[in-house]
Amino acid sequence: WYDCDLTNNFTDLIEGEHSFAVNATDEFGYYSLSYFNWTIDVTPPIVNIVEGPEFIVDLYQSVNGTIEVYEEDLSFTCHQYVNGEMVVDNTGDYCTYGMFDNHGGRVGQIEVWIKATDTANNTGNWSKWRWNQINYYIHAIYGPSSDGYYDVEGYAILRNNSVSFYGNSSNVADCNRSFSWDSNKDGIIGTTQNSTTTNLTLGIHNITFTTSYSCNGEIWDFEEDAWSSINVINNRPIVDYSVSATSMRQYWPISVGCFASDFDGYVVKYKWALVNSSDRQSDAVVLYEGENPNTTLSNIPVGNHSITCKALDNYGDWNWVGAITGITILDNSKPEARIEEIVPDLAEYGMPVAFYGSASDDNFTIEKYEWSSNVDGELSNTPNFTTSSLSAGWHTISFRVRDPEGLWSDNASRSRDLYVNIIPTAHAGENVSTTPNVPIQFNGQGTDEDGEIVLYEWDFDGDGIYDWADEFNGRELNLYNNAGTYTAVLRVTDNDGSTSTDEVTVIVTEKDVVIDLGDGEIDLDNGTIELENGTVDLVETDEGLPSIGIMAAITSIGLIAVFRRK
């Protein structure tokens, strides 16, 4: 308790809720006690701008901000600055509305300051938000257009002409600006605010202008599109030409020459064509198209025509056709070629084949002959020839001729193709030695590179008469009755009918047999041999050699006995 007066000042009270009691006593000792509560607030209110425009924004971009407060019943003071000049100074509960407008479309640095005052008349610090409003646009694109205009947006310009680009963008303090002019066809075409180029490629270009701001390690890009495109067109080639004749028979070769130049490139192709005099840019008939400026034409149809040469440059444009030349082509009949004979029509590989042809023409002259095979290509340039160099297989043979006007006949051919067959190979096996009447296993084989073996035959004694045949293999048994040297011949046949042979030598010899007579004896007069256990009869053979008939269980096949007396 303190002694107090009716009016008192308290200067040392701390912030917070305070309760006060006042006791008044009169002269008689009576008193009255009164209470009241009092809140002391000395903390200034806090207001924060927690969200607002990015550091750099488009002048015409809508911007917004967010303000946070932590107390009620506040009043605000709002300032707006453009490039350091205050443009708004409002106080009140609602001064924050509209604080983030674009401020009348003004370019430059924008600042918003806001602070709050509470009911205890405490005023907080300023909360500030700063950004930069910029303007950027394409001012103009200039150059000499093909239509005579200087502003080339929306017009055509000849390639290699100079085109200038002018852009505009606002500067931002403490930021570095960089620029880029871009074409949808060529990519980057300039890197300064105003740029000039002569290198636009052919075609329609959509142009954009970009300003990039680098501020304290952060990048902002702003891009502006041109309101219309630029069409870059090509300088077409200029052509002159010559024609060796203006009247000739059909298929007679005409020498032509084309001379072309190109201002902004080079010529890549030439074309000779028949055109209509009323529509010279369109081709009625293309006679030649290729890289040679000088060529020979022999494919012009009969009739009266207009001919011209065209040149294509490396940018894909043909010249504008002005000059044409009239020519007249007279009728000419084709010569006729005939294949008279091809011998043989089934030939063995590596063997000669003879070809015989003939031809006729309305002017009785043949200038060139040409034989060809679908397998080996061109074979000969004479009417008749013989060759042993044909490849194996089926050949479709063609024969054609050409007259002096350069007109070729149709290809003559035969109803039956020529077949060149690789002959099979026969394998008779190894030479054989044996004795009379002993069976021999002959194992004949055959191979065929371009087919299969369909028949095996054996001539066992070489007399030219084949004694045995089989479709599947060459295995067979044979025996020889008499001693001697024999030639066995194997012949194989392939599926095309060609044959091949191989030989094997068979040597048949008698085998000496020595018989121990023991106590027996030989009686040549009676033709017997006395044995201990039997008798042998001696028989005279056709060759004058004795053969032995076996008795008493003694048997000998194809052997000659040589006898010795003991």
C-alpha positions as CSV (number, residue, x, y, z in Angstrom):
1,W,0.0,0.0,0.0
2,Y,1.1,3.5,-0.9
3,D,0.0,6.8,0.3
4,C,-1.5,8.5,-2.6
5,D,-3.3,11.6,-3.8
6,L,-6.4,11.9,-5.9
7,T,-4.2,12.1,-8.9
8,N,-1.1,9.8,-9.1
9,N,1.5,8.9,-11.7
10,F,3.0,5.4,-11.8
11,T,6.2,5.3,-14.0
12,D,7.8,2.0,-13.0
13,L,5.0,-0.4,-13.8
14,I,6.0,-3.4,-15.9
15,E,4.0,-4.6,-19.0
16,G,1.2,-6.9,-18.2
17,E,-2.1,-7.1,-16.2
18,H,-2.2,-4.9,-13.1
19,S,-4.9,-4.8,-10.4
20,F,-5.3,-1.6,-8.3
21,A,-7.1,-1.1,-5.0
22,V,-7.8,2.4,-3.5
23,N,-8.8,2.9,0.1
24,A,-10.2,6.2,1.3
25,T,-10.7,7.0,5.1
26,D,-12.7,10.0,6.4
27,E,-12.2,11.9,9.6
28,F,-14.4,9.6,11.6
29,G,-12.4,6.6,10.6
30,Y,-14.8,5.3,8.1
31,Y,-13.2,4.0,4.8
32,S,-14.2,2.8,1.4
33,L,-12.3,0.3,-0.7
34,S,-12.4,0.3,-4.6
35,Y,-10.7,-2.0,-7.1
36,F,-10.0,-1.9,-10.9
37,N,-7.8,-3.7,-13.4
38,W,-5.3,-2.1,-15.8
39,T,-3.4,-3.6,-18.7
40,I,-0.1,-2.1,-19.6
41,D,0.9,-2.7,-23.4
42,V,4.2,-1.3,-24.6
43,T,5.0,-3.9,-27.4
44,P,4.7,-2.5,-30.9
45,P,2.5,-4.6,-33.3
46,I,4.2,-6.7,-36.0
47,V,3.1,-6.7,-39.6
48,N,4.9,-8.8,-42.3
49,I,4.7,-8.9,-46.0
50,V,5.3,-12.7,-46.5
51,E,4.5,-13.0,-50.2
52,G,4.7,-10.6,-53.1
53,P,5.8,-10.3,-56.8
54,E,9.1,-11.8,-58.0
55,F,12.1,-9.6,-58.1
56,I,11.5,-8.9,-61.8
57,V,8.0,-9.0,-63.4
58,D,6.5,-8.0,-66.7
59,L,5.0,-4.5,-66.6
60,Y,1.6,-5.9,-67.7
61,Q,1.7,-8.9,-65.3
62,S,-0.9,-9.1,-62.6
63,V,0.8,-9.1,-59.2
64,N,-0.4,-9.9,-55.7
65,G,0.9,-9.9,-52.1
66,T,0.1,-11.5,-48.8
67,I,0.3,-9.6,-45.4
68,E,0.4,-11.3,-42.0
69,V,-0.6,-9.6,-38.8
70,Y,-0.7,-11.0,-35.2
71,E,-3.1,-8.7,-33.4
72,E,-6.5,-7.3,-33.9
73,D,-7.8,-3.7,-34.0
74,L,-4.8,-2.4,-35.8
75,S,-4.5,0.6,-38.1
76,F,-2.0,0.7,-40.9
77,T,0.2,3.2,-42.7
78,C,1.0,2.4,-46.3
79,H,3.6,3.9,-48.6
80,Q,4.3,3.1,-52.3
81,Y,7.4,4.2,-54.1
82,V,8.2,4.1,-57.8
83,N,11.9,4.7,-58.6
84,G,12.3,6.3,-55.2
85,E,9.3,8.6,-55.5
86,M,6.4,8.2,-53.1
87,V,3.2,7.7,-55.1
88,V,0.9,6.5,-52.3
89,D,0.7,7.6,-48.6
90,N,-2.3,6.2,-46.9
91,T,-3.3,5.6,-43.3
92,G,-6.2,3.5,-42.1
93,D,-7.5,0.1,-41.6
94,Y,-7.8,-0.6,-45.4
95,C,-4.8,1.1,-46.8
96,T,-3.3,-2.3,-47.7
97,Y,-5.8,-2.9,-50.5
98,G,-4.3,-2.3,-53.9
99,M,-0.8,-2.0,-52.6
100,F,0.5,-4.5,-55.2
101,D,-1.0,-3.0,-58.3
102,N,1.3,-2.3,-61.2
103,H,1.0,1.4,-60.3
104,G,-0.3,2.8,-63.5
105,G,2.0,0.7,-65.8
106,R,5.1,2.5,-64.7
107,V,8.5,0.9,-65.4
108,G,11.1,0.7,-62.7
109,Q,11.7,-0.3,-59.1
110,I,8.5,-0.6,-57.0
111,E,8.6,-0.6,-53.2
112,V,5.7,-1.2,-50.8
113,W,6.1,-0.2,-47.1
114,I,3.5,-1.1,-44.4
115,K,3.5,-0.7,-40.6
116,A,0.8,-1.0,-38.0
117,T,-0.4,0.9,-34.8
118,D,-2.3,-0.8,-32.0
119,T,-4.9,0.6,-29.7
120,A,-2.2,1.3,-27.1
121,N,-0.7,3.6,-29.7
122,N,2.3,1.3,-30.2
123,T,3.6,1.5,-33.7
124,G,5.6,-1.3,-35.3
125,N,8.5,-1.3,-37.8
126,W,8.0,-1.0,-41.5
127,S,7.7,-4.3,-43.5
128,K,8.9,-3.7,-47.1
129,W,8.7,-5.5,-50.4
130,R,10.6,-4.5,-53.5
131,W,10.4,-5.6,-57.1
132,N,11.2,-4.3,-60.6
133,Q,8.6,-3.9,-63.3
134,I,10.1,-4.1,-66.8
135,N,8.9,-3.6,-70.4
136,Y,10.3,-5.6,-73.3
137,Y,9.2,-5.9,-76.9
138,I,10.4,-6.2,-80.5
139,H,10.6,-2.8,-81.9
140,A,11.1,-3.6,-85.6
141,I,12.7,-6.0,-88.1
142,Y,14.1,-4.3,-91.2
143,G,15.5,-5.4,-94.5
144,P,15.0,-5.1,-98.2
145,S,12.2,-7.5,-99.0
146,S,11.4,-9.1,-102.3
147,D,8.2,-7.0,-102.5
148,G,10.0,-3.7,-102.1
149,Y,9.1,-3.2,-98.4
150,Y,11.7,-2.2,-95.8
151,D,9.9,-3.6,-92.8
152,V,10.1,-7.3,-93.7
153,E,7.8,-8.8,-91.0
154,G,5.2,-10.8,-92.9
155,Y,7.0,-10.4,-96.3
156,A,9.5,-12.4,-98.3
157,I,13.2,-11.5,-98.4
158,L,15.8,-12.9,-100.8
159,R,18.4,-15.1,-99.2
160,N,21.8,-13.5,-98.2
161,N,20.3,-10.1,-97.8
162,S,20.8,-8.2,-94.6
163,V,18.1,-8.3,-92.0
164,S,18.2,-6.1,-88.9
165,F,16.4,-6.8,-85.6
166,Y,15.6,-4.1,-83.0
167,G,14.5,-4.9,-79.5
168,N,13.7,-3.0,-76.4
169,S,13.9,-4.1,-72.7
170,S,14.1,-2.2,-69.4
171,N,17.3,-2.0,-67.4
172,V,17.3,-3.2,-63.8
173,A,19.7,-1.9,-61.2
174,D,22.3,-4.3,-60.0
175,C,21.4,-6.8,-62.7
176,N,23.2,-7.9,-65.9
177,R,21.2,-8.2,-69.1
178,S,21.9,-10.5,-71.9
179,F,19.9,-10.8,-75.2
180,S,19.0,-13.5,-77.7
181,W,17.3,-13.3,-81.0
182,D,16.0,-16.8,-82.0
183,S,14.5,-18.3,-85.1
184,N,12.5,-21.5,-85.0
185,K,14.5,-22.7,-88.0
186,D,18.1,-21.4,-87.4
187,G,18.2,-21.2,-83.6
188,I,20.2,-18.3,-82.2
189,I,20.7,-15.6,-84.8
190,G,21.8,-12.7,-82.6
191,T,23.0,-11.9,-79.0
192,T,22.7,-8.2,-78.8
193,Q,19.8,-5.9,-78.2
194,N,19.9,-4.8,-81.8
195,S,21.3,-7.4,-84.2
196,T,21.9,-7.9,-88.0
197,T,22.4,-11.1,-90.0
198,T,22.7,-12.2,-93.6
199,N,22.6,-16.0,-92.8
200,L,18.9,-16.8,-92.5
201,T,18.2,-20.1,-94.1
202,L,15.4,-20.6,-96.6
203,G,11.9,-20.9,-95.3
204,I,9.5,-19.2,-92.9
205,H,11.1,-18.0,-89.7
206,N,9.2,-17.2,-86.5
207,I,11.4,-14.8,-84.5
208,T,11.6,-14.4,-80.7
209,F,13.5,-11.8,-78.7
210,T,14.6,-12.8,-75.2
211,T,16.1,-10.7,-72.4
212,S,17.7,-12.5,-69.5
213,Y,18.4,-10.7,-66.2
214,S,21.1,-12.1,-63.9
215,C,20.7,-10.7,-60.4
216,N,22.7,-12.1,-57.5
217,G,23.0,-15.5,-59.0
218,E,19.3,-15.7,-60.1
219,I,18.1,-15.6,-63.7
220,W,14.9,-14.3,-65.1
221,D,14.0,-14.7,-68.8
222,F,11.5,-12.7,-70.7
223,E,10.6,-13.6,-74.3
224,E,8.7,-11.7,-76.9
225,D,7.4,-13.1,-80.2
226,A,7.4,-11.1,-83.5
227,W,3.9,-10.3,-84.6
228,S,4.4,-12.1,-87.9
229,S,6.9,-14.3,-89.6
230,I,9.7,-13.7,-92.1
231,N,9.8,-15.8,-95.3
232,V,13.4,-16.1,-96.7
233,I,13.3,-17.2,-100.4
234,N,16.0,-18.3,-102.7
235,N,17.7,-16.7,-105.6
236,R,16.9,-19.1,-108.5
237,P,19.6,-20.2,-111.0
238,I,20.0,-18.4,-114.4
239,V,20.1,-20.8,-117.4
240,D,21.2,-20.7,-121.0
241,Y,21.3,-23.8,-123.3
242,S,22.0,-25.1,-126.8
243,V,20.4,-27.9,-129.0
244,S,22.4,-29.5,-131.8
245,A,19.5,-30.1,-134.1
246,T,15.8,-29.2,-134.3
247,S,14.6,-31.8,-136.8
248,M,15.7,-35.5,-136.8
249,R,14.4,-39.1,-136.9
250,Q,13.1,-40.6,-133.7
251,Y,15.8,-42.1,-131.5
252,W,18.5,-40.4,-133.3
253,P,20.8,-38.9,-130.6
254,I,20.6,-35.1,-130.1
255,S,23.5,-33.3,-128.3
256,V,22.3,-30.7,-125.8
257,G,24.2,-28.4,-123.5
258,C,23.0,-26.5,-120.4
259,F,24.8,-23.5,-118.9
260,A,23.6,-22.3,-115.4
261,S,24.8,-20.0,-112.6
262,D,23.5,-19.4,-109.1
263,F,23.9,-16.2,-107.2
264,D,23.7,-17.5,-103.7
265,G,24.6,-21.2,-104.1
266,Y,25.4,-23.7,-106.8
267,V,23.7,-25.9,-109.3
268,V,23.2,-29.6,-108.3
269,K,21.1,-31.0,-111.1
270,Y,20.0,-30.4,-114.6
271,K,16.8,-31.4,-116.3
272,W,15.8,-31.5,-120.0
273,A,12.1,-31.5,-120.6
274,L,9.3,-31.0,-123.1
275,V,7.0,-28.2,-122.0
276,N,3.9,-26.4,-123.1
277,S,4.5,-23.0,-124.5
278,S,1.7,-21.7,-122.4
279,D,2.9,-23.3,-119.2
280,R,6.7,-23.3,-119.3
281,Q,7.2,-24.0,-115.7
282,S,5.5,-27.4,-115.7
283,D,7.1,-30.5,-117.3
284,A,5.1,-32.3,-119.9
285,V,7.8,-35.0,-120.5
286,V,11.1,-35.2,-118.6
287,L,13.8,-36.4,-121.0
288,Y,16.8,-36.3,-118.7
289,E,17.5,-35.4,-115.1
290,G,21.0,-35.7,-113.6
291,E,24.2,-34.0,-112.8
292,N,25.6,-33.6,-116.3
293,P,25.1,-30.2,-117.9
294,N,25.8,-31.7,-121.3
295,T,24.2,-34.9,-122.5
296,T,22.6,-36.8,-125.4
297,L,18.9,-37.3,-125.8
298,S,17.4,-40.1,-127.9
299,N,14.0,-40.6,-126.2
300,I,12.0,-37.8,-127.7
301,P,8.6,-39.0,-129.0
302,V,7.5,-38.4,-132.6
303,G,5.9,-35.0,-133.2
304,N,6.5,-31.2,-132.8
305,H,7.6,-30.2,-129.3
306,S,9.0,-27.3,-127.2
307,I,12.2,-28.3,-125.3
308,T,14.1,-26.4,-122.6
309,C,16.7,-26.9,-119.9
310,K,16.2,-26.4,-116.2
311,A,18.7,-26.1,-113.4
312,L,18.2,-27.0,-109.7
313,D,20.3,-25.2,-107.1
314,N,21.4,-26.5,-103.7
315,Y,18.4,-24.9,-102.0
316,G,15.9,-26.9,-103.9
317,D,14.7,-24.3,-106.5
318,W,14.5,-24.7,-110.2
319,N,15.2,-21.7,-112.5
320,W,12.3,-19.7,-113.9
321,V,11.9,-20.9,-117.5
322,G,11.9,-18.2,-120.1
323,A,13.4,-19.5,-123.4
324,I,12.1,-22.6,-125.2
325,T,13.2,-24.3,-128.5
326,G,10.9,-25.9,-131.0
327,I,12.0,-29.4,-132.4
328,T,10.4,-31.9,-134.8
329,I,10.9,-35.6,-134.4
330,L,10.2,-37.9,-137.4
331,D,9.0,-41.5,-137.1
332,N,11.5,-44.4,-137.0
333,S,10.7,-48.1,-136.7
334,K,12.5,-50.4,-134.3
335,P,14.8,-53.1,-135.7
336,E,14.0,-56.7,-135.1
337,A,16.3,-59.2,-133.5
338,R,15.9,-63.0,-133.7
339,I,17.6,-65.9,-131.9
340,E,18.1,-68.6,-134.6
341,E,19.7,-71.3,-132.5
342,I,21.6,-72.1,-129.3
343,V,23.5,-75.4,-129.4
344,P,23.3,-77.3,-127.1
345,D,20.4,-76.1,-124.9
346,L,21.5,-78.5,-122.2
347,A,25.3,-77.9,-121.8
348,E,27.9,-79.3,-119.6
349,Y,29.7,-76.8,-117.4
350,G,32.9,-75.6,-119.1
351,M,32.0,-77.0,-122.5
352,P,31.4,-74.7,-125.5
353,V,27.9,-73.4,-126.4
354,A,27.2,-71.8,-129.8
355,F,24.8,-68.9,-130.3
356,Y,23.3,-67.8,-133.6
357,G,21.3,-64.6,-134.2
358,S,20.0,-62.5,-137.0
359,A,18.4,-59.0,-137.3
360,S,16.6,-56.7,-139.8
361,D,15.9,-52.9,-139.9
362,D,13.9,-50.6,-142.1
363,N,17.1,-48.8,-143.2
364,F,18.9,-52.2,-143.6
365,T,21.6,-51.3,-141.2
366,I,22.4,-52.8,-137.8
367,E,24.8,-50.7,-135.7
368,K,25.2,-52.9,-132.7
369,Y,24.5,-56.4,-131.4
370,E,24.0,-57.4,-127.8
371,W,23.7,-60.9,-126.3
372,S,23.1,-61.1,-122.6
373,S,22.3,-63.7,-119.9
374,N,20.3,-63.0,-116.7
375,V,23.1,-64.8,-114.9
376,D,26.3,-63.7,-116.5
377,G,25.2,-60.3,-118.0
378,E,26.5,-59.2,-121.4
379,L,27.9,-62.2,-123.4
380,S,28.8,-60.8,-126.8
381,N,28.4,-58.0,-129.3
382,T,28.5,-60.1,-132.5
383,P,25.6,-61.9,-134.2
384,N,27.2,-65.3,-133.7
385,F,29.6,-66.5,-131.1
386,T,30.7,-69.5,-129.0
387,T,31.7,-69.5,-125.3
388,S,32.8,-72.0,-122.7
389,S,32.5,-69.5,-119.8
390,L,28.9,-69.7,-118.9
391,S,28.0,-70.1,-115.2
392,A,26.2,-73.2,-114.0
393,G,22.4,-73.0,-113.8
394,W,19.4,-71.8,-115.8
395,H,20.1,-68.9,-118.3
396,T,17.5,-66.7,-119.8
397,I,19.2,-65.6,-123.0
398,S,18.3,-62.2,-124.6
399,F,19.4,-60.9,-127.9
400,R,18.8,-57.3,-129.2
401,V,20.2,-55.0,-131.9
402,R,20.4,-51.2,-132.4
403,D,19.9,-49.2,-135.6
404,P,22.0,-46.1,-136.6
405,E,19.4,-43.8,-135.1
406,G,20.1,-45.3,-131.7
407,L,16.8,-47.3,-131.5
408,W,17.1,-50.7,-129.9
409,S,15.0,-53.6,-130.8
410,D,12.9,-55.5,-128.3
411,N,14.7,-58.3,-126.6
412,A,14.5,-61.6,-128.5
413,S,14.3,-64.7,-126.4
414,R,13.6,-68.4,-126.6
415,S,10.7,-70.3,-125.2
416,R,13.1,-72.7,-123.5
417,D,16.0,-71.5,-121.3
418,L,19.5,-72.7,-121.6
419,Y,20.7,-74.9,-118.8
420,V,24.4,-75.3,-118.0
421,N,24.9,-78.4,-115.8
422,I,27.8,-79.2,-113.6
423,I,28.5,-82.9,-114.4
424,P,28.5,-85.3,-111.5
425,T,31.6,-87.0,-110.1
426,A,31.9,-90.8,-109.9
427,H,34.0,-92.5,-107.2
428,A,34.6,-96.2,-108.0
429,G,36.8,-96.8,-105.0
430,E,40.3,-98.4,-104.5
431,N,41.9,-101.1,-106.8
432,V,41.2,-104.7,-105.7
433,S,43.3,-108.0,-105.7
434,T,41.4,-111.3,-105.3
435,T,41.2,-114.9,-106.4
436,P,38.7,-116.6,-108.7
437,N,35.2,-117.2,-107.5
438,V,35.7,-115.1,-104.4
439,P,32.9,-112.4,-104.1
440,I,34.1,-108.7,-104.1
441,Q,32.1,-105.9,-102.5
442,F,32.0,-102.9,-105.0
443,N,31.1,-99.6,-103.2
444,G,30.5,-97.0,-105.9
445,Q,29.6,-93.4,-104.9
446,G,28.7,-90.2,-106.7
447,T,28.3,-86.5,-106.0
448,D,26.6,-83.6,-107.8
449,E,27.2,-79.9,-107.0
450,D,23.9,-78.7,-108.5
451,G,21.6,-81.7,-108.1
452,E,21.6,-85.3,-107.1
453,I,22.6,-88.7,-108.4
454,V,19.6,-90.7,-109.8
455,L,21.4,-93.8,-111.2
456,Y,24.4,-95.9,-110.4
457,E,25.8,-98.5,-113.0
458,W,28.6,-101.0,-113.0
459,D,30.5,-102.5,-116.0
460,F,32.4,-105.1,-114.1
461,D,34.6,-106.4,-116.9
462,G,35.2,-103.2,-118.9
463,D,33.5,-104.4,-122.1
464,G,31.2,-101.3,-122.4
465,I,28.2,-103.2,-121.3
466,Y,26.8,-102.2,-117.9
467,D,26.0,-105.4,-116.0
468,W,24.2,-103.8,-113.0
469,A,22.2,-100.6,-112.2
470,D,20.5,-99.1,-109.2
471,E,18.7,-95.8,-108.5
472,F,19.8,-95.5,-104.8
473,N,23.4,-96.6,-104.4
474,G,26.4,-98.2,-106.1
475,R,27.0,-101.1,-103.7
476,E,27.1,-104.6,-105.3
477,L,28.8,-108.0,-105.0
478,N,30.6,-109.6,-108.0
479,L,33.0,-112.5,-108.4
480,Y,35.4,-113.4,-111.2
481,N,35.7,-117.1,-112.3
482,N,39.1,-116.9,-113.9
483,A,42.4,-115.3,-113.1
484,G,43.3,-112.1,-114.9
485,T,43.3,-108.3,-114.7
486,Y,39.9,-106.6,-115.1
487,T,38.7,-103.0,-115.3
488,A,35.5,-102.3,-113.5
489,V,33.7,-99.0,-114.6
490,L,31.3,-97.1,-112.4
491,R,28.9,-94.7,-114.2
492,V,26.7,-92.2,-112.3
493,T,23.9,-90.1,-113.8
494,D,22.5,-86.9,-112.2
495,N,19.0,-85.5,-112.2
496,D,19.8,-83.4,-115.3
497,G,20.9,-86.5,-117.3
498,S,24.7,-85.8,-117.2
499,T,27.0,-88.8,-116.5
500,S,30.4,-89.3,-115.2
501,T,32.6,-92.5,-114.9
502,D,35.4,-93.8,-112.7
503,E,37.4,-97.0,-112.9
504,V,38.8,-99.5,-110.5
505,T,41.3,-102.3,-111.4
506,V,40.6,-105.9,-110.3
507,I,43.5,-108.3,-110.3
508,V,42.4,-112.0,-110.1
509,T,45.2,-114.6,-109.5
510,E,45.3,-118.4,-108.9
511,K,46.5,-119.5,-105.5
512,D,49.0,-122.4,-105.3
513,V,48.0,-125.3,-103.1
514,V,50.6,-127.8,-101.9
515,I,49.2,-131.3,-101.1
516,D,51.2,-133.7,-99.0
517,L,50.6,-137.1,-100.6
518,G,52.0,-139.0,-97.7
519,D,52.3,-142.6,-98.9
520,G,50.2,-141.9,-101.9
521,E,51.2,-141.8,-105.6
522,I,50.4,-140.0,-108.8
523,D,49.2,-141.9,-111.8
524,L,49.1,-139.3,-114.6
525,D,48.2,-141.9,-117.2
526,N,45.0,-142.8,-115.3
527,G,44.4,-139.2,-114.1
528,T,44.4,-140.0,-110.4
529,I,46.3,-139.3,-107.3
530,E,46.4,-142.0,-104.6
531,L,46.0,-140.5,-101.2
532,E,46.0,-142.2,-97.8
533,N,42.4,-141.3,-97.3
534,G,41.0,-140.8,-100.8
535,T,41.5,-140.2,-104.5
536,V,41.9,-137.0,-106.5
537,D,40.8,-136.9,-110.1
538,L,42.8,-134.7,-112.5
539,V,40.6,-132.9,-115.1
540,E,41.9,-130.9,-118.1
541,T,40.6,-127.3,-118.2
542,D,39.9,-125.1,-121.2
543,E,43.1,-123.1,-120.5
544,G,45.1,-126.3,-120.4
545,L,45.6,-126.1,-116.7
546,P,44.5,-128.9,-114.4
547,S,41.8,-128.3,-111.9
548,I,41.1,-130.6,-109.0
549,G,37.9,-132.5,-108.3
550,I,37.7,-133.2,-104.6
551,M,36.7,-136.5,-103.2
552,A,36.8,-138.0,-99.8
553,A,35.8,-134.6,-98.2
554,I,38.6,-132.6,-99.8
555,T,37.3,-129.5,-101.5
556,S,39.2,-126.7,-103.4
557,I,37.7,-123.7,-105.2
558,G,39.6,-122.0,-108.0
559,L,43.0,-123.4,-106.9
560,I,45.7,-125.2,-108.9
561,A,47.5,-128.2,-107.3
562,V,51.2,-128.4,-107.4
563,F,52.3,-131.9,-106.6
564,R,55.5,-133.1,-105.1
565,R,56.6,-136.8,-104.6
566,K,58.0,-137.7,-101.2
